[in-house]
Amino acid sequence: MEQKKNSVKPAEGKLGILVVGNGAVATTFMTGVLMTRKGLGKPVGSMTQYDKIRIGKGADKKYLPYKDIVPIADLNDIVFGCWDVYPQNAYQSAMYAEVLKEKDIEPVRDELEKIVPMKAAFDKNYAKRLDGDNVKDCKTRWEMVEALKKDISDFKQKNGCARIVVLWAASTEIYVPVDEKVHYKLSDLEAAMKADDREHIAPSMCYAYAALTEGAPFIMGAPNTTVDIPAMWELAEKTKMPIAGKDFKTGQTLVKSGFAPIIGTRCLGLSGWFSTNILGNRDGLVLDEPANFRTKEVSKLSTLETILKPDVQPDLYGHGNDEDTQYYHKVRINYYPPRNDNKEGWDNIDIFGWLGYPMQIKINFLCRDSILAAPLCLDLCLLSDLAARAGRYGTQRFLSFFLKSPMHDYTQGEEAVNNLYQQYTMLKNAIREMGGYEADEEID
């Protein structure tokens, strides 16, 4: 088993994780890491903490945890900071979210109380249902960028961090269609920010721009357009920084990306797939606004179409719609406060088999949104930091495994990989490569 020289810089010093948002997902993530550090909890669901990857073949075959293949930052070296429109500290926010029990928050109360959100760069037009006053007084989008850059640099210095990663775990913004005049070239994007073009420049773009120019990888955990535009890809190339997105793949889409390959591999037909959700947290409140739901809908709908393709198998997937060109695919999200963070996803799948005889599959996933999202936050932060130290920059396709609507170069007709098993292969190959081993698995 030949290991080439590993050129990844070691994970020395503190890693600052700056989270945009201090709500249910962010506080569940932070509390979990702090509890794990104290030996009071287990980071279940985290690939970087539990998964083992094969390196070598035959007699040389070994299964190793990620940290034994590549230098991953230690949980003890993480320092948390955040921005939020509400001023409550991470302890208050974790208690308010009611995701974790008090017994799992109290042991790290002192540390959580020290995580006080910086004022958010916020525009109410992008999330009309949110009403916090811990907001920066910025006259223009460019002022937002400058203020956020200062926040990042001040945090890094004050906390003695060697490196920073910025993670978006805030609400879904309203849908921003990609506009070639603004979003294709970095110079146009910067001009629009300076001209305070609020229609085309979402606040999240200011966070991404600030992070990348301050030498921090940026991860988009919502379905926002943010870094999924050529201008940001250009900035990531220029700053030599990794970007990843978009939208944490937690409940229903995880099921879809894992289950659709069963139908495809078994060569069964699909007439329709209806997905509906109920959730009652702040995310559900924001998504109750049609313009914000549109952003999420585009993200959730994209998964199936790249796995079960009508043009490749017209007999199996070319039915269901009025035009008879494809199966029928519908996604719905309903705000239902009694459930809070305990989402429920129903999938009704109409399939057909031999001689076209119909069958049905029903999947009912009673999941906990933030419990599923927290380990993704950890893995995305640690692996983005790893990618930066390995000299990888631009869109990190190997992180597609963790994301609902993985970024891809749509200007070149590239399709995202949404099949969970193919995504896992991409992840394993990237870890092997960064560890100096051969990336020895093919994606069929």
C-alpha positions as a printed NumPy array, in Angstrom:
array([[  0.   ,   0.   ,   0.   ],
       [  1.951,   2.929,  -1.283],
       [  1.446,   6.28 ,   0.411],
       [  2.8  ,   9.242,  -1.482],
       [  4.066,  12.226,   0.473],
       [  1.142,  13.964,   2.09 ],
       [  1.325,  17.688,   1.255],
       [ -1.503,  18.8  ,   3.557],
       [ -0.44 ,  21.388,   6.101],
       [ -0.897,  20.15 ,   9.68 ],
       [ -3.922,  21.313,  11.71 ],
       [ -1.888,  23.429,  14.126],
       [ -3.377,  26.089,  16.386],
       [ -6.986,  27.008,  17.013],
       [ -9.727,  26.726,  14.415],
       [-12.355,  29.472,  14.681],
       [-15.794,  28.424,  13.463],
       [-17.952,  31.481,  12.836],
       [-21.592,  30.532,  12.378],
       [-24.083,  32.818,  10.662],
       [-27.174,  32.258,  12.791],
       [-27.444,  31.309,  16.45 ],
       [-30.68 ,  29.351,  16.283],
       [-31.613,  25.698,  16.706],
       [-29.062,  24.219,  14.278],
       [-26.147,  26.4  ,  15.394],
       [-26.683,  25.921,  19.134],
       [-27.265,  22.165,  18.785],
       [-23.99 ,  21.949,  16.826],
       [-22.014,  24.065,  19.303],
       [-23.449,  22.399,  22.412],
       [-22.777,  18.942,  20.964],
       [-19.128,  19.714,  20.215],
       [-18.616,  21.183,  23.702],
       [-20.318,  18.182,  25.362],
       [-18.256,  15.729,  23.284],
       [-15.067,  17.547,  24.277],
       [-15.925,  17.033,  27.93 ],
       [-16.634,  13.351,  27.339],
       [-20.315,  13.914,  28.211],
       [-21.776,  13.165,  24.786],
       [-21.103,  11.256,  21.59 ],
       [-20.933,  12.976,  18.163],
       [-23.232,  10.406,  16.547],
       [-23.869,  11.018,  12.851],
       [-20.496,  12.644,  12.219],
       [-18.468,  11.018,   9.446],
       [-15.216,  12.701,  10.514],
       [-15.588,  11.238,  14.013],
       [-16.907,   7.755,  13.201],
       [-16.521,   6.736,   9.556],
       [-13.66 ,   4.483,   8.454],
       [-12.328,   4.465,   4.903],
       [-10.54 ,   1.618,   3.14 ],
       [ -7.057,   2.364,   1.889],
       [ -5.14 ,  -0.156,  -0.174],
       [ -6.39 ,  -3.445,  -1.645],
       [ -5.889,  -7.15 ,  -1.118],
       [ -3.388,  -7.993,   1.612],
       [ -2.626,  -4.276,   2.103],
       [ -6.244,  -3.371,   2.829],
       [ -6.908,  -1.311,   5.965],
       [ -9.937,   0.599,   7.261],
       [ -8.893,   3.8  ,   8.989],
       [-10.728,   6.734,  10.593],
       [-10.321,  10.04 ,   8.717],
       [ -7.87 ,  11.448,  11.278],
       [ -5.468,   8.572,  10.62 ],
       [ -5.463,   9.315,   6.879],
       [ -5.478,  13.125,   6.875],
       [ -4.692,  15.809,   9.496],
       [ -8.132,  16.875,  10.74 ],
       [ -8.53 ,  19.611,  13.345],
       [ -9.097,  18.3  ,  16.857],
       [-12.4  ,  19.17 ,  18.56 ],
       [-10.413,  20.646,  21.458],
       [ -8.96 ,  23.276,  19.106],
       [-12.335,  24.677,  17.995],
       [-13.435,  28.159,  19.083],
       [-17.004,  29.245,  18.286],
       [-18.397,  32.634,  17.354],
       [-21.595,  33.722,  15.621],
       [-23.757,  36.464,  14.172],
       [-27.522,  36.697,  14.752],
       [-30.375,  39.18 ,  14.481],
       [-31.353,  38.255,  18.051],
       [-28.916,  39.245,  20.835],
       [-29.351,  36.17 ,  23.11 ],
       [-26.154,  34.225,  23.835],
       [-25.76 ,  30.595,  22.75 ],
       [-26.941,  29.248,  26.131],
       [-30.143,  31.313,  26.062],
       [-30.726,  30.426,  22.432],
       [-30.165,  26.696,  23.007],
       [-32.681,  26.751,  25.857],
       [-35.172,  28.704,  23.748],
       [-34.827,  26.297,  20.793],
       [-35.932,  23.344,  22.963],
       [-34.065,  20.848,  20.787],
       [-31.766,  19.582,  23.535],
       [-32.77 ,  18.777,  27.092],
       [-31.524,  20.99 ,  29.877],
       [-29.295,  18.154,  31.165],
       [-27.378,  18.256,  27.855],
       [-26.948,  22.043,  27.897],
       [-26.213,  22.866,  31.563],
       [-22.791,  21.117,  31.762],
       [-21.42 ,  23.526,  29.106],
       [-23.45 ,  26.567,  30.16 ],
       [-20.365,  28.683,  30.993],
       [-18.861,  28.146,  27.539],
       [-22.172,  28.742,  25.745],
       [-22.818,  31.98 ,  27.65 ],
       [-19.521,  33.349,  26.337],
       [-20.726,  32.865,  22.722],
       [-22.521,  36.173,  22.233],
       [-23.713,  36.931,  18.701],
       [-22.143,  39.787,  16.789],
       [-24.627,  42.089,  15.08 ],
       [-25.947,  40.488,  11.901],
       [-25.751,  41.94 ,   8.401],
       [-29.457,  41.697,   7.723],
       [-32.122,  42.879,   5.291],
       [-35.677,  42.21 ,   6.395],
       [-36.83 ,  41.958,   2.77 ],
       [-34.887,  38.684,   2.536],
       [-36.544,  37.092,   5.598],
       [-39.735,  39.012,   6.33 ],
       [-40.783,  36.755,   9.228],
       [-37.676,  37.535,  11.303],
       [-37.805,  40.545,  13.579],
       [-34.577,  40.905,  15.556],
       [-32.808,  44.153,  16.396],
       [-29.226,  42.911,  16.787],
       [-28.483,  44.239,  13.326],
       [-25.63 ,  46.226,  11.789],
       [-26.385,  49.77 ,  10.728],
       [-24.992,  49.474,   7.21 ],
       [-26.058,  51.943,   4.53 ],
       [-24.952,  49.762,   1.608],
       [-24.12 ,  46.16 ,   0.784],
       [-20.449,  47.127,   0.5  ],
       [-20.553,  48.518,   4.059],
       [-21.928,  45.122,   5.136],
       [-18.907,  43.439,   3.516],
       [-16.447,  45.806,   5.234],
       [-18.124,  45.363,   8.643],
       [-18.136,  41.554,   8.327],
       [-14.482,  41.463,   7.269],
       [-13.633,  43.43 ,  10.413],
       [-15.7  ,  41.002,  12.549],
       [-13.79 ,  38.028,  11.119],
       [-10.366,  39.593,  11.512],
       [-11.13 ,  40.872,  15.045],
       [-12.46 ,  37.463,  16.136],
       [ -9.403,  35.699,  14.745],
       [ -7.028,  38.037,  16.558],
       [ -8.936,  38.198,  19.859],
       [ -9.243,  34.401,  20.108],
       [ -5.763,  33.607,  18.815],
       [ -7.107,  31.492,  15.946],
       [ -4.737,  30.146,  13.301],
       [ -7.606,  29.608,  10.843],
       [-11.274,  30.49 ,  10.421],
       [-14.187,  28.734,   8.697],
       [-17.501,  30.552,   8.107],
       [-20.674,  28.457,   8.099],
       [-24.166,  29.665,   7.168],
       [-26.722,  28.048,   9.502],
       [-29.236,  30.878,   9.29 ],
       [-32.618,  31.112,   7.599],
       [-33.424,  30.565,   3.945],
       [-33.45 ,  33.865,   2.076],
       [-35.959,  34.734,  -0.62 ],
       [-35.155,  33.279,  -4.028],
       [-32.571,  35.269,  -5.985],
       [-32.525,  34.18 ,  -9.645],
       [-29.034,  34.152, -11.172],
       [-28.557,  37.271, -13.301],
       [-25.687,  37.138, -15.806],
       [-25.174,  40.921, -15.642],
       [-24.479,  40.808, -11.888],
       [-23.582,  37.256, -10.859],
       [-21.294,  35.996, -13.633],
       [-18.203,  38.215, -13.16 ],
       [-16.534,  39.184,  -9.901],
       [-16.105,  42.79 , -11.097],
       [-19.859,  43.034, -11.765],
       [-20.681,  41.537,  -8.358],
       [-18.389,  44.009,  -6.598],
       [-19.85 ,  46.918,  -8.588],
       [-23.385,  45.82 ,  -7.599],
       [-22.346,  45.613,  -3.921],
       [-20.859,  49.123,  -4.103],
       [-23.954,  50.424,  -5.897],
       [-26.1  ,  48.871,  -3.141],
       [-28.076,  46.694,  -5.564],
       [-30.332,  45.096,  -2.952],
       [-32.345,  43.106,  -5.461],
       [-29.409,  41.057,  -6.756],
       [-27.122,  41.101,  -3.708],
       [-28.451,  39.059,  -0.774],
       [-26.933,  39.639,   2.683],
       [-25.55 ,  36.08 ,   2.55 ],
       [-23.391,  37.11 ,  -0.43 ],
       [-21.784,  39.758,   1.786],
       [-20.881,  37.087,   4.364],
       [-19.401,  34.838,   1.661],
       [-17.433,  37.685,   0.079],
       [-16.101,  38.795,   3.49 ],
       [-15.118,  35.251,   4.48 ],
       [-13.268,  34.45 ,   1.265],
       [-11.38 ,  37.753,   1.188],
       [-10.369,  37.203,   4.838],
       [ -8.932,  33.783,   3.94 ],
       [-11.758,  31.683,   5.392],
       [-13.566,  28.839,   3.583],
       [-17.318,  29.487,   3.275],
       [-20.077,  26.869,   3.581],
       [-23.686,  27.576,   2.573],
       [-26.039,  25.469,   4.703],
       [-29.273,  26.895,   3.258],
       [-30.533,  26.748,  -0.343],
       [-29.609,  30.41 ,  -0.963],
       [-28.029,  31.409,  -4.278],
       [-25.026,  32.925,  -2.362],
       [-21.881,  31.086,  -3.553],
       [-23.62 ,  29.196,  -6.329],
       [-22.7  ,  31.862,  -8.898],
       [-19.696,  32.216, -11.265],
       [-18.618,  35.522,  -9.652],
       [-18.113,  33.732,  -6.305],
       [-16.305,  30.875,  -8.016],
       [-13.96 ,  33.491,  -9.469],
       [-13.426,  34.986,  -5.999],
       [-12.718,  31.527,  -4.543],
       [-10.093,  30.953,  -7.28 ],
       [ -8.573,  34.379,  -6.668],
       [ -8.369,  33.931,  -2.885],
       [ -7.473,  30.215,  -3.192],
       [-10.278,  29.336,  -0.764],
       [-12.705,  26.375,  -0.705],
       [-16.447,  26.942,  -0.981],
       [-19.21 ,  24.397,  -0.418],
       [-22.991,  24.386,  -0.679],
       [-25.807,  24.305,  -0.688],
       [-28.422,  23.314,   1.897],
       [-27.722,  20.71 ,   4.61 ],
       [-29.012,  17.299,   3.536],
       [-30.792,  16.248,   6.707],
       [-34.125,  14.406,   6.484],
       [-36.303,  13.937,   3.469],
       [-33.664,  14.619,   0.819],
       [-31.266,  12.212,   2.53 ],
       [-33.972,   9.546,   2.194],
       [-34.574,  10.528,  -1.429],
       [-30.891,  10.476,  -2.444],
       [-30.5  ,   7.063,  -0.786],
       [-33.783,   5.494,  -1.869],
       [-34.058,   6.687,  -5.486],
       [-30.953,   4.621,  -6.403],
       [-32.841,   1.491,  -5.219],
       [-35.559,   2.151,  -7.804],
       [-32.981,   2.973, -10.477],
       [-30.666,   0.044,  -9.761],
       [-33.573,  -2.413,  -9.722],
       [-34.859,  -0.972, -13.057],
       [-38.327,  -0.28 , -11.665],
       [-40.493,   2.485, -13.12 ],
       [-41.543,   5.708, -11.378],
       [-44.856,   7.459, -12.037],
       [-44.657,  10.032,  -9.28 ],
       [-43.02 ,  11.053,  -6.026],
       [-44.901,  13.276,  -3.603],
       [-43.017,  14.7  ,  -0.636],
       [-44.536,  16.751,   2.13 ],
       [-43.129,  18.043,   5.419],
       [-44.365,  19.615,   8.61 ],
       [-42.051,  21.583,  10.879],
       [-42.487,  24.301,  13.437],
       [-39.084,  25.861,  14.15 ],
       [-37.849,  29.266,  12.968],
       [-36.917,  27.653,   9.653],
       [-40.559,  26.606,   9.182],
       [-41.721,  30.115,  10.04 ],
       [-39.445,  31.667,   7.412],
       [-40.381,  29.036,   4.814],
       [-44.053,  29.855,   5.339],
       [-43.314,  32.936,   3.218],
       [-43.801,  31.892,  -0.47 ],
       [-40.687,  33.705,  -1.757],
       [-38.503,  31.89 ,   0.802],
       [-40.191,  28.537,   0.121],
       [-39.356,  28.963,  -3.585],
       [-35.632,  28.891,  -2.723],
       [-36.095,  25.636,  -0.76 ],
       [-38.362,  24.069,  -3.381],
       [-35.765,  24.504,  -6.146],
       [-33.186,  22.83 ,  -3.892],
       [-35.417,  19.895,  -2.918],
       [-36.719,  19.26 ,  -6.438],
       [-33.262,  19.02 ,  -8.014],
       [-32.309,  15.773,  -6.243],
       [-34.451,  13.23 ,  -8.056],
       [-34.024,  14.48 , -11.606],
       [-30.292,  13.737, -11.682],
       [-30.739,  10.18 , -10.342],
       [-33.748,   8.877, -12.32 ],
       [-33.386,  10.307, -15.817],
       [-36.185,  10.096, -18.413],
       [-33.764,  10.637, -21.32 ],
       [-31.655,   7.64 , -20.238],
       [-34.597,   5.308, -19.397],
       [-37.756,   6.63 , -21.134],
       [-39.731,   3.408, -20.449],
       [-39.125,   3.734, -16.704],
       [-39.105,   7.478, -16.026],
       [-40.825,   9.075, -19.007],
       [-44.337,   9.022, -17.555],
       [-46.518,  10.827, -15.058],
       [-46.621,  14.43 , -16.238],
       [-49.208,  15.903, -18.606],
       [-46.63 ,  16.093, -21.386],
       [-45.769,  12.456, -20.643],
       [-42.086,  13.379, -20.509],
       [-41.295,  12.592, -16.896],
       [-42.664,  11.227, -13.642],
       [-44.558,  13.694, -11.469],
       [-42.495,  15.196,  -8.631],
       [-44.024,  17.458,  -5.991],
       [-42.522,  18.901,  -2.781],
       [-44.436,  20.692,  -0.03 ],
       [-43.382,  22.228,   3.311],
       [-45.963,  23.206,   5.9  ],
       [-45.347,  25.373,   8.944],
       [-46.859,  23.643,  11.956],
       [-45.738,  25.185,  15.287],
       [-46.637,  22.282,  17.664],
       [-43.816,  20.179,  16.204],
       [-41.078,  22.789,  16.699],
       [-37.774,  21.191,  15.554],
       [-39.235,  17.685,  15.252],
       [-39.919,  17.592,  11.551],
       [-42.029,  14.961,   9.905],
       [-41.521,  14.018,   6.287],
       [-43.919,  11.853,   4.279],
       [-42.991,  10.418,   0.926],
       [-45.527,   8.708,  -1.268],
       [-43.795,   6.975,  -4.174],
       [-45.812,   5.527,  -7.038],
       [-43.732,   2.955,  -8.861],
       [-44.526,   0.298, -11.436],
       [-43.039,  -3.08 , -12.281],
       [-43.393,  -6.   , -14.666],
       [-45.872,  -5.238, -17.476],
       [-46.498,  -1.824, -15.933],
       [-48.323,  -3.048, -12.807],
       [-48.457,  -0.273, -10.165],
       [-47.047,  -0.475,  -6.644],
       [-46.565,   2.062,  -3.852],
       [-43.903,   2.849,  -1.29 ],
       [-44.608,   5.029,   1.754],
       [-41.832,   6.499,   3.876],
       [-42.628,   8.379,   7.063],
       [-39.522,   9.935,   8.635],
       [-40.124,  11.489,  12.055],
       [-36.825,  13.251,  12.286],
       [-35.21 ,  15.964,  14.367],
       [-33.909,  18.637,  12.062],
       [-31.098,  20.034,  14.189],
       [-30.013,  16.599,  15.499],
       [-29.407,  15.578,  11.882],
       [-27.886,  18.931,  10.865],
       [-25.372,  19.292,  13.733],
       [-22.992,  16.498,  12.614],
       [-23.154,  17.824,   9.043],
       [-22.049,  21.238,  10.344],
       [-19.089,  19.651,  12.102],
       [-18.042,  17.557,   9.105],
       [-18.411,  20.411,   6.613],
       [-16.335,  22.746,   8.795],
       [-13.564,  20.214,   9.487],
       [-13.387,  19.026,   5.875],
       [-13.445,  22.565,   4.431],
       [-10.585,  23.488,   6.761],
       [ -8.774,  20.327,   5.621],
       [ -9.363,  21.227,   1.95 ],
       [ -7.904,  24.715,   2.519],
       [ -4.779,  23.242,   4.128],
       [ -4.514,  20.788,   1.224],
       [ -4.499,  23.699,  -1.24 ],
       [ -7.921,  22.822,  -2.658],
       [ -9.992,  25.824,  -3.66 ],
       [-13.215,  26.635,  -5.476],
       [-16.271,  24.373,  -5.29 ],
       [-15.569,  21.277,  -3.153],
       [-17.616,  18.664,  -5.009],
       [-16.427,  15.933,  -2.644],
       [-18.662,  17.521,   0.027],
       [-21.822,  16.875,  -2.055],
       [-22.597,  13.978,   0.296],
       [-23.623,  16.471,   2.993],
       [-25.694,  18.765,   0.786],
       [-29.18 ,  18.76 ,  -0.698],
       [-28.415,  20.719,  -3.828],
       [-24.676,  20.298,  -4.48 ],
       [-22.935,  23.102,  -6.329],
       [-21.79 ,  22.403,  -9.882],
       [-20.804,  24.439, -12.935],
       [-24.177,  24.859, -14.63 ],
       [-22.626,  27.339, -17.11 ],
       [-20.8  ,  24.355, -18.672],
       [-23.818,  22.045, -18.565],
       [-22.388,  20.067, -15.627],
       [-24.917,  18.11 , -13.589],
       [-24.729,  17.733,  -9.837],
       [-24.149,  14.245,  -8.455],
       [-27.135,  13.52 ,  -6.177],
       [-26.894,   9.742,  -5.817],
       [-25.851,   9.219,  -2.174],
       [-23.588,   6.252,  -2.959],
       [-21.776,   8.097,  -5.752],
       [-21.385,  11.084,  -3.434],
       [-19.882,   8.816,  -0.788],
       [-17.38 ,   7.495,  -3.334],
       [-16.358,  11.08 ,  -4.176],
       [-15.872,  11.801,  -0.458],
       [-13.743,   8.691,   0.129],
       [-11.601,   9.321,  -2.952],
       [-10.887,  12.913,  -1.893],
       [ -9.838,  11.822,   1.622],
       [ -7.591,   9.133,   0.122],
       [ -6.004,  11.632,  -2.281],
       [ -5.372,  14.226,   0.416],
       [ -3.845,  11.473,   2.555],
       [ -1.42 ,  10.614,  -0.227],
       [ -3.133,   7.338,  -1.186],
       [ -4.581,   6.285,  -4.511],
       [ -8.179,   7.428,  -5.174],
       [ -9.098,   3.883,  -6.203],
       [-12.91 ,   3.823,  -6.512],
       [-14.733,   4.517,  -9.749],
       [-18.021,   6.404,  -9.929],
       [-20.21 ,   4.498, -12.35 ]])
